[in-house]
Amino acid sequence: MTPRKIELFVPAIPPFTPDLAVDTALFVSYAKALLAAVANVIPAIKAAVAAKTGDVGFARVRPPFVASGPAQTEAIDEAVRLAGPQDAR
């Protein structure tokens, strides 16, 4: 099995001041951006599973997540369709 590459959120500008103290405002803004990005991933994955299996129940999410909107769901459905069959190897 080939190891999968794990991508991490790495800001281009570190949240440190020149004396290596933490720039709190910048750090908080990076943390909020990371949380916002991750919060959209789970509903998208669930929508893709729902599209692949044909079971709309898979797309259901619970708070704090918000379900994908109609435009997002349409795009995810199209991406799943274009990806075709996926075999476990």
C-alpha positions as CSV (number, residue, x, y, z in Angstrom):
1,M,0.0,0.0,0.0
2,T,1.4,3.4,-1.0
3,P,1.4,5.9,1.9
4,R,-0.9,8.8,1.4
5,K,0.4,12.3,1.5
6,I,-1.1,14.3,4.3
7,E,-1.6,18.0,3.5
8,L,-1.5,20.4,6.3
9,F,-2.5,24.1,6.5
10,V,0.7,26.0,6.6
11,P,0.4,29.8,6.5
12,A,2.8,31.5,4.2
13,I,3.5,34.1,6.9
14,P,4.2,32.6,10.3
15,P,2.2,34.1,13.2
16,F,5.3,35.3,14.9
17,T,6.8,38.7,15.4
18,P,10.5,39.2,14.6
19,D,11.4,38.5,18.3
20,L,9.6,35.1,17.9
21,A,6.7,36.1,20.2
22,V,3.3,35.0,18.9
23,D,1.3,37.5,17.0
24,T,-2.0,36.6,18.7
25,A,-4.2,38.4,16.2
26,L,-2.5,36.7,13.2
27,F,-2.5,33.3,15.0
28,V,-6.3,33.6,15.7
29,S,-7.0,34.5,12.1
30,Y,-5.1,31.4,10.9
31,A,-6.9,29.2,13.4
32,K,-10.3,30.5,12.2
33,A,-9.4,30.0,8.5
34,L,-8.3,26.5,9.2
35,L,-11.5,25.7,11.1
36,A,-13.6,27.2,8.4
37,A,-11.9,25.1,5.7
38,V,-12.2,21.9,7.7
39,A,-15.9,22.6,8.5
40,N,-16.8,22.4,4.8
41,V,-14.9,19.1,4.2
42,I,-17.1,16.8,6.2
43,P,-20.4,17.8,4.6
44,A,-18.8,17.6,1.1
45,I,-17.5,14.1,1.8
46,K,-20.9,13.0,3.1
47,A,-22.5,14.5,-0.1
48,A,-20.1,12.6,-2.3
49,V,-20.9,9.3,-0.5
50,A,-24.6,10.1,-0.9
51,A,-24.1,10.7,-4.6
52,K,-22.0,7.5,-5.0
53,T,-24.4,5.2,-3.1
54,G,-27.7,6.9,-4.1
55,D,-28.7,7.1,-0.5
56,V,-29.5,10.7,0.4
57,G,-29.3,9.8,4.1
58,F,-25.6,9.9,3.9
59,A,-25.7,13.7,3.1
60,R,-27.4,14.4,6.5
61,V,-25.1,16.4,8.9
62,R,-25.5,17.4,12.5
63,P,-24.5,20.7,14.1
64,P,-22.1,22.3,14.0
65,F,-21.8,21.3,10.4
66,V,-24.1,22.8,7.7
67,A,-25.3,20.7,4.7
68,S,-23.9,21.6,1.3
69,G,-26.1,24.0,-0.7
70,P,-27.8,23.0,-4.0
71,A,-25.0,24.4,-6.1
72,Q,-22.3,22.6,-4.1
73,T,-24.2,19.4,-4.1
74,E,-24.7,19.6,-7.9
75,A,-20.9,20.1,-8.3
76,I,-20.1,17.2,-6.0
77,D,-22.6,15.0,-7.9
78,E,-20.9,15.9,-11.1
79,A,-17.4,15.3,-9.7
80,V,-18.5,11.8,-8.4
81,R,-20.0,11.0,-11.8
82,L,-16.8,12.1,-13.6
83,A,-14.6,10.1,-11.2
84,G,-16.4,6.9,-12.3
85,P,-16.1,3.6,-10.4
86,Q,-13.5,3.6,-7.6
87,D,-12.1,0.2,-6.7
88,A,-10.3,-0.5,-3.4
89,R,-6.8,-1.7,-4.2
